């Protein structure tokens, strides 16, 4: 996990090479697809178990992701 976090937070990977549109999300996908050591240690869960969007949320889900809602700006205007 430490190696994964170190790589994922490395600005050379996230911001420089290549110039990804979604930066950390694209870097995460790249690392999982291209690096067998990391890929063999990644598990996948149904999204709603850990990160439901407001339109998907149901009682029992861990949390709601308010995509595009920035603290003190968009959330207060809705």
ZADO-1210 file (C-alpha; in nm, 4 decimals, padded with zeros to 6 digits):
<atoms>
<atom x="00.0000" y="00.0000" z="00.0000" code="UNK" pos="1"/>
<atom x="00.2849" y="00.2380" z="00.0791" code="UNK" pos="2"/>
<atom x="00.4383" y="00.1801" z="-00.2663" code="UNK" pos="3"/>
<atom x="00.1009" y="00.2382" z="-00.4277" code="UNK" pos="4"/>
<atom x="00.0394" y="00.5665" z="-00.2421" code="UNK" pos="5"/>
<atom x="00.3962" y="00.6824" z="-00.3095" code="UNK" pos="6"/>
<atom x="00.3556" y="00.6202" z="-00.6826" code="UNK" pos="7"/>
<atom x="00.0045" y="00.7614" z="-00.7017" code="UNK" pos="8"/>
<atom x="00.1043" y="01.0844" z="-00.5292" code="UNK" pos="9"/>
<atom x="00.4274" y="01.1325" z="-00.7258" code="UNK" pos="10"/>
<atom x="00.3894" y="01.4536" z="-00.9266" code="UNK" pos="11"/>
<atom x="00.6046" y="01.3100" z="-01.2063" code="UNK" pos="12"/>
<atom x="00.3444" y="01.0382" z="-01.2609" code="UNK" pos="13"/>
<atom x="00.0297" y="01.2388" z="-01.1931" code="UNK" pos="14"/>
<atom x="00.1136" y="01.5743" z="-01.3492" code="UNK" pos="15"/>
<atom x="00.3924" y="01.5300" z="-01.6020" code="UNK" pos="16"/>
<atom x="00.4023" y="01.2038" z="-01.7953" code="UNK" pos="17"/>
<atom x="00.1728" y="01.1752" z="-01.9814" code="UNK" pos="18"/>
<atom x="-00.0492" y="01.4813" z="-01.9547" code="UNK" pos="19"/>
<atom x="-00.3707" y="01.3074" z="-01.8473" code="UNK" pos="20"/>
<atom x="-00.7006" y="01.4908" z="-01.8394" code="UNK" pos="21"/>
<atom x="-00.8175" y="01.3400" z="-01.5091" code="UNK" pos="22"/>
<atom x="-00.4659" y="01.3251" z="-01.3588" code="UNK" pos="23"/>
<atom x="-00.4916" y="01.1130" z="-01.0448" code="UNK" pos="24"/>
<atom x="-00.7785" y="00.9011" z="-01.1792" code="UNK" pos="25"/>
<atom x="-00.6009" y="00.8293" z="-01.5074" code="UNK" pos="26"/>
<atom x="-00.2747" y="00.7649" z="-01.3205" code="UNK" pos="27"/>
<atom x="-00.4545" y="00.5138" z="-01.0980" code="UNK" pos="28"/>
<atom x="-00.5985" y="00.3309" z="-01.4007" code="UNK" pos="29"/>
<atom x="-00.2602" y="00.3299" z="-01.5727" code="UNK" pos="30"/>
<atom x="-00.0829" y="00.1840" z="-01.2682" code="UNK" pos="31"/>
<atom x="-00.3387" y="-00.0932" z="-01.2237" code="UNK" pos="32"/>
<atom x="-00.3393" y="-00.1881" z="-01.5921" code="UNK" pos="33"/>
<atom x="00.0348" y="-00.1593" z="-01.6594" code="UNK" pos="34"/>
<atom x="00.1943" y="-00.2867" z="-01.3375" code="UNK" pos="35"/>
<atom x="00.1254" y="-00.6539" z="-01.2560" code="UNK" pos="36"/>
<atom x="00.2588" y="-00.6162" z="-00.8996" code="UNK" pos="37"/>
<atom x="-00.0065" y="-00.3572" z="-00.8214" code="UNK" pos="38"/>
<atom x="-00.2766" y="-00.5179" z="-01.0358" code="UNK" pos="39"/>
<atom x="-00.2454" y="-00.8470" z="-00.8476" code="UNK" pos="40"/>
<atom x="-00.3140" y="-00.6645" z="-00.5228" code="UNK" pos="41"/>
<atom x="-00.6191" y="-00.4614" z="-00.6271" code="UNK" pos="42"/>
<atom x="-00.9734" y="-00.5729" z="-00.5559" code="UNK" pos="43"/>
<atom x="-01.2949" y="-00.4323" z="-00.6912" code="UNK" pos="44"/>
<atom x="-01.6212" y="-00.3735" z="-00.5051" code="UNK" pos="45"/>
<atom x="-01.9621" y="-00.2509" z="-00.6122" code="UNK" pos="46"/>
<atom x="-01.9352" y="00.1280" z="-00.6091" code="UNK" pos="47"/>
<atom x="-02.2301" y="00.1763" z="-00.3744" code="UNK" pos="48"/>
<atom x="-02.0467" y="-00.0074" z="-00.0956" code="UNK" pos="49"/>
<atom x="-01.7948" y="00.2722" z="-00.0571" code="UNK" pos="50"/>
<atom x="-01.8916" y="00.5727" z="-00.2698" code="UNK" pos="51"/>
<atom x="-02.2544" y="00.6224" z="-00.3787" code="UNK" pos="52"/>
<atom x="-02.3609" y="00.9221" z="-00.5805" code="UNK" pos="53"/>
<atom x="-02.6630" y="01.1151" z="-00.4560" code="UNK" pos="54"/>
<atom x="-02.8948" y="00.9541" z="-00.7111" code="UNK" pos="55"/>
<atom x="-02.7741" y="00.6004" z="-00.6185" code="UNK" pos="56"/>
<atom x="-02.7597" y="00.6242" z="-00.2410" code="UNK" pos="57"/>
<atom x="-02.9597" y="00.3755" z="-00.0356" code="UNK" pos="58"/>
<atom x="-02.9724" y="00.3159" z="00.3403" code="UNK" pos="59"/>
<atom x="-02.6732" y="00.1015" z="00.4370" code="UNK" pos="60"/>
<atom x="-02.4286" y="00.2619" z="00.1896" code="UNK" pos="61"/>
<atom x="-02.1125" y="00.3889" z="00.3552" code="UNK" pos="62"/>
<atom x="-02.1096" y="00.7441" z="00.2175" code="UNK" pos="63"/>
<atom x="-02.2429" y="00.9756" z="-00.0498" code="UNK" pos="64"/>
<atom x="-02.0143" y="01.1426" z="-00.3050" code="UNK" pos="65"/>
<atom x="-02.1413" y="01.4903" z="-00.3888" code="UNK" pos="66"/>
<atom x="-01.9548" y="01.5162" z="-00.7204" code="UNK" pos="67"/>
<atom x="-01.8897" y="01.8760" z="-00.8219" code="UNK" pos="68"/>
<atom x="-01.9937" y="02.0113" z="-00.4836" code="UNK" pos="69"/>
<atom x="-01.7181" y="02.2318" z="-00.3440" code="UNK" pos="70"/>
<atom x="-01.7312" y="02.3232" z="00.0248" code="UNK" pos="71"/>
<atom x="-01.8761" y="02.6666" z="00.0833" code="UNK" pos="72"/>
<atom x="-01.9599" y="02.7330" z="-00.2813" code="UNK" pos="73"/>
<atom x="-02.1838" y="02.4986" z="-00.4782" code="UNK" pos="74"/>
<atom x="-02.3249" y="02.3107" z="-00.1801" code="UNK" pos="75"/>
<atom x="-02.4586" y="02.6296" z="-00.0224" code="UNK" pos="76"/>
<atom x="-02.6254" y="02.7320" z="-00.3491" code="UNK" pos="77"/>
<atom x="-02.8298" y="02.4149" z="-00.3949" code="UNK" pos="78"/>
</atoms>
